[in-house]
Amino acid sequence: MEKLNRNDAEMLAPLLHESKLLGNEPTKDGASISSAVFNISTSMIGAGIMSIPATIKVLGIIPGFIIILMVASLTDVTVEFLLRYTQSGKSGTYAGIVAESFGPLGSTMVQVCVIVTNLGVLMIFLIIIGDVLCGNQSGETMHLGILQEWFGIHWWNSRASAILCIVLFVLLPLALLRRVDSLRYSSAISILLAVIFVVISSVMAIYALLKGKTQKMRLLPDFANQVNVFDLFTTIPILVAGFGFQVNVHPIRAELGKPSDMSTAVKISLIICVAIYFAIAFFGYLLFGDSIMADMLVNFDQNSGSTIGQLINETIRLSYAIHLALVFPVINFSLRANIDELLFPKKPALVMDTLRFVSLTCGVLALTYVMAIAFPNVWYFFQFIGSTTVVCLSFIFPAAILLRDVHGISTTKDKIMSLSVIILAVATSAISITTNLYNTVQNKS
């Protein structure tokens, strides 16, 4: 395939300056499929898993599982769209292939969506880590964090102080790594921690079931008392955000020893994520029922009545907080590169400029920290990015590329599927946004 010159490559590679730009050719020292699976799975299994049981509370078990499968299937389809056009085109980045179809405006739209999405996700990570360490309040109910339970309430274990320490001593060193493949070990550990979280939660739910202490579960939505049809649409953005990893497809693919293995890695990752989401949705809802919070970790502050039970609760919360801290740099990777391309399009590659690299890294961390302290509620962030920027990056942009078909590789079936994806995504997002705005106005009045 024809190689891009340096200037063209810099303009078309906002997601990956430091990796091989096209990545269509095998490399001897490239990453393995397992490394790609770990990084893809880590990109998906982030903070979204904590809100999935709350969506099941609204949807019911059966519709919830069906929608999880639908979103996963649509994600697989749209990633295949991106991979096909990456292989056929000259660019090896998401923004680059959009630019081939829609010009500089399309590329800029992708960059803006990536920045807003990843910034929102990183803020959610910090909010949840803050919930674990410092607690949260829902109405008149106060949920204590681990630090308050251990040491009491002091200024040094407040939300602002605790998150600042995490940012400076945990997230900053990881964020300063310059290759996404360098994060493969932390990604593997984060997936292990997510699995441990699901296993322990499942065991707790089964134990509670045997003791007759589980909560009543609904197979279908409770239209009689709690929800209406439109409320169901407000849960879909949460699930869309839980499967949104398209912005990391190209950085991970570019570092694979054999780029054609990316499709296999994606399918394996989706199977892993669906299994984990199914398990945590069912057992989380079984354990807490209608008292489930938007951030399920907050529910684990309950008094278990024994030292061992309390230790298990704290292990669950801490393990997932560590998981999110390890996922953070993977999401930060593409956010930092897109901000750099948007602000400094004519500068050399970011990895070659230490001052710019460190400055952008510190600036992103500072901004996410301030926003997480100012707006400590994950549900609204999930709904906003899930119904706007994530749906564009996950479904609308890939389908639009296939419809435009600048390389002439789309079949009639492809175009019908692409049009269906766009209509479904736009309609669902519009209903979700309208319903959320209506509910907000009703609650204030």
N, C-alpha and C positions, 0 to 999 in steps of 0.2 A: 504494500500500500504506500502511496506517496506520503513522504514525511512533510510535516509542517515546518516552515522556517521559524526562527526564534520569536520574531515579532508576532506572527500569526498565532503561534502556540500560546504565547502569553495572553493574547486577547481572548482565546477560546478555552482557557483552562482555569476558570475561577475556583473550581473545586479541588484542584490537585496540581499545584505548582511543583511540588517536590517529588512527584512520581513520574514514571514514564508516561508521556502525554497520550499516546494512542493506545498502547497496551494491547494491540491485537496480535502480537507475536509472542510465542513462548519465550521465557527466560529461564536460565539454568538456576539462578538463585532467587527465584520468585517465591511468593508465599504459597502455602499449600491450601487444599480445599478446606481442611479442618480449621486453619487460621481464618479463612474467609467466613466459614460458618460461625465461628466464635464472634467475629466482628459484626456480621450481619445480625445475628441473634441479639447481641448486646445492644445494637442500635434500636431494635424493636422492643426488647424486654427491659424497658426502663421504668419510668414513673407510671406509665399507663396501666400497668398491671394492678396498681393499688386501687384504681377507680373502677376496674371491671366488675367486681362484685356489686358495686353500687348501681351499675347499669343493669345487672341481672335483677336487682330489686325492682326496677321499673319495668323491665321487659318480661320478666318471668323466665324460667329455666329453658323451656323449649324455644321460644322466639330468640332468646339471647344466644343460645348455641347455634341456631340457624344463621343469625346475622354475623357471628364470629366467623363461621365458615365462608359466608358470602364475601365478607371484607377480605379474608385471606386469599380467596380465589381471584378476586378482582386485582389484588396486589400482585399476585403471580402473573396475571395477564399483562398488566401495565409494565412490570419490570421486563417481561419478554419484549414488549414494544421498544423499550429503551435499549435493550441489548442488541436487537436486530438493527436498529438505526445507527447505533454506535459502530457495529461491525461494517455497515455499508457506507458510512460517512467518513469524513476526514478528522472529526474531532473526537476526543476521548473524554469529554466532560459533559455533564448534564446541560449546563448553560450553552456549551458549544454546539450540541446537536439541536437545541432549540433555536440558536442563532442561525444555523443552516436553513431552518424552515421559516423562521419569522424575523430574521435580521437582528440588529443590535437591540431593538426594543424588547424582543422576546427574551434575549439573554439577560437584559436588565431586570425584567419581570421575575425570572427565575432567581436571580441573585437576591432581590428584595424579599421574595417568598422564603428563600432559604434562611436569610438573616432573621426575619421575623419568627419563623418556625423554630429554628434552633435556639434563638435567644429565649423564646417562651419555654421551650423544653428545659433548658438549663436553669431557668428561674424556678420551674416546677421541681426540679431535682433538689435545689437548695431549700425550697419551702418544705419538702417532705423530710429532708435531713433535719431541718429545724424542728418539725413536728416530733420527730423521734427523740431528739436530744432535749427539747425545751417544751414540748406539749403544744396544745391548741385548745381553743374554746369554741364550742358549738352552742349558740344560744346561751342558756344558763348553765350548761354542763361544761366543766373544766376538766380536760384530759392532761394529766401531768406527763412531762417528758422524763427520760431516763435520768438526766442529770439532776432534776428536781427531786426525783424519788430517792436518789442516792445521797445527795448532799443538802437538800432543802433549796429554797429559793434565794439566790444571791445575784448580785449584779454581774458576776463573771460567768454565770451559767444562763444568762438571759439569751434570747434568740439571736440578738445582734452580735454578742460576744462569741457565742459558740460557733455560729456559721462563719464568722470572720476567721477563727482559728482553723476551721476545716478548709476554707479557701486558701489560706496562706501556707499551711503545712502539709496538705494532702493534694488538693486540686492543682495548685500552681506547679509543683514539680512534674506531675503527669502531663499537664497541658503544655509544658515546654519541650516535650518530645516531638521530633520533627517528622517522623514517619508513622503512618497509621499502623503499619505492620509491627512497629515497636510496641504497640499496645496489645499484642495478641495474648500475652500471658495474663495481663490484668483483665482482658476480656474473658479469657477462660475461667479465671477465678470468679468474675462477676456472674457468669452463667452458673457456675457451681453454687454460688451463694443464692441465686434465684431458685435453683432446684431445691436447695436445702430449705429455703423459706416455704416453698410449696409443699414439700414433704412434711415438714413439721406442722404446718397449718392443716394439712389433710389428716395427719395422725390425731391432732387435737379435735378435729371435727368428728372423726370416727369414734374416738373415745367418748366425746360428749353424746354422740348418738347412742352408744351402748349404755350410757348412764341415764339416758332419757332427758338430757339437758340441752338438746339442739333446738333451734328456732324453727317455726313453721315456715315452709317454703311454698312458693306459688309456681305452678308450671306455666301459667299464663298471666298477662297483665291484669291488675286489679282495677278494671274500669269502673266498678261500682263505687269505690271509695277514694282512690288515690290518684289515678292518672286518667288522662284522655288520650285519644289517638295521636294528637300532635306532640304530646310529651314523649312518645316513643322515639320520635325523630331527634330529640335532644341528646339521646344516648349514642347515636351513630357516630358523631364526631369524636367521642371518647375512644371508640373502637378503631376508627380510622387513624387517630393519632397513635394508637397502640401498635399499628402495623406500618407506620410511615417510616421507611428507611431509604427511599429512592435517592435522596441526596447523597447517600454514601455508596451507591452502587458503583460509580465510576472510580473513586479512589481505591476501593477494595479490589475491583476488577483489574485495575492497572498494575497492582502489585502481585497478582496471581502469576505463578510460573506458567500456567496455561490458561489464558483468558476465557477460552471456551468452557472451562469448568465452572464459570460463574453461575450459569443457569442451574446446574446441579446443586451448588452451594445455596442458592436462593431457595430451592424447593425443600432441601433438608432443613434449612433455618425456619421456613414457614411451618413445617410439620412440628418442629420442636416448640415453636411459639404457640401454635394452636393447642397442642397438648397441655402446655403450661397454663395458658389462659382458661381452657376448659376446667382444669383442676382447681385453680384458684377461684374461679367464678363460682363453681359448685360448692366447694368446701368453705370458702369465705362466707357465702350467703347462708350455708347450713349452720355455721358457727355463730353468726351474729344477727341473721335475719334482717328485719326492717330497721334495726338500730345501726346498721352498717354505715360508716362515714364515707365521704368522698375519697378520703385518704384512709384506707383500711388499717394502716399501721397504727393510727390513733386508737383504734378499738382495743389494741393489745395492752392498754394501760390498766385494764380491769383487774380487780383483786381476785387472784386465783384461789386463795384460801390455803396455799401451801408454799413453802420455800421453793420446791422443785417447779411448781407451776409458774411462780413468778420469774424464776430463772429462765424458763422456756419462753415466756412472753418477752423478756428482755433480749434473749438471744435472737428471736424472730425480728424484733425491731432493729437491733444493731446490725444483723447480717444484711438486711435489705438496705439500710442506710449506707453500709460499706459498698454494696452492689451499685448503688446509684453514684457513689463517689468514683467508682471505677469506670462506669459508663460515661461519666461527664466528659473526659478528654476525647472520646470517640466522636461525640456530637460537636464538641468545641472545634474539632479539626476542620470540618467543612465550613463552620460559621466564620472562623478566623480567615480562611482563604477567600471566602466570598466578600467579606468586608474589605480585605486588602485589594481585591480586584476592582471593587466598586470605588474605593477612595484613591487607589494608586494604580490605575490601569497601565501606565507606561513605565512603571518601575521594574527593576529586575525581579526574578523569582523571589518570593518571600523567604524561602529557606536560605537564600544567599545573603540576606540582609539581617544580621543579628539584632541590630537596634530596632528595626521595624517589627521584626518577629516578636521580640520580647515586649515591645510597647503595645502592640495589638493584643497579645495574650493577656497582659495585665489590664488593659483597658476593658476587654470583654469580661474578665472576671470581676472587675470593679462594678461594671454596669449591672451584671446579673445579681451581684450581692445587694446592691442598693434596691433594685426592683423587687427582689425576693423579700426583703425586710419591709418594704412599703406596701406590698400586696400579698399577704400570706394566705391565699386561698387557691387551691389547685383546680377546683372544679371549673371555675370561670375561665382560667387559662386554657384548660383542655378543650372546653366548648368553643372558645374563640379560635384557637389555631386549628382545631379539628374541622371546623366548618368554613374556614377561609383558606389560609395558606397551605395547610397540609393536604386538603382535598385538591388544591390546584397542582401541587407537586406530585401527589400520589396517583391522581386519576386524570385530571383535565389536561395538563400539559402533555403527558405521554400519548393520550388518545388524540389530541390535536395534531401532534407530530405525524401520527399514522394517517390521519385524514388529509393532511397537507401533502404528504407522500412525495417529497422532492426527489427521492431516489427511485421512484416507480416500483416499489417492492410490495405494496399493499394489495391484497386481494379484495374482492367485493365483500367477502365475509369479514375481513379485518375492518373495513370501513364501517360496516353495519355495527360491529361490536364496539368500535371506537365511538360512534355516534351515540349508541345506547349508554356507554359509560359516562359520557359527558352529560347527557340528559339526566341520568340517574343522580350523578354527583351534584349538579346544579340544583335540581329540584329538592333533593334531601337537605342540602346546605341552606337553601332559601327558607324552607319550612322550619329548620332548626333555629336559624337566626331570628326569624319572626316570632316563633314560640317563646324563645328566651327573652326577647325584648318585651313581649306581652306579659309574661310572668313577672318580669322585673317591675314593670309599671304597676301591675296588680298588687304586688307585695308592698310597694311604697304607698299606694293609695288606701 
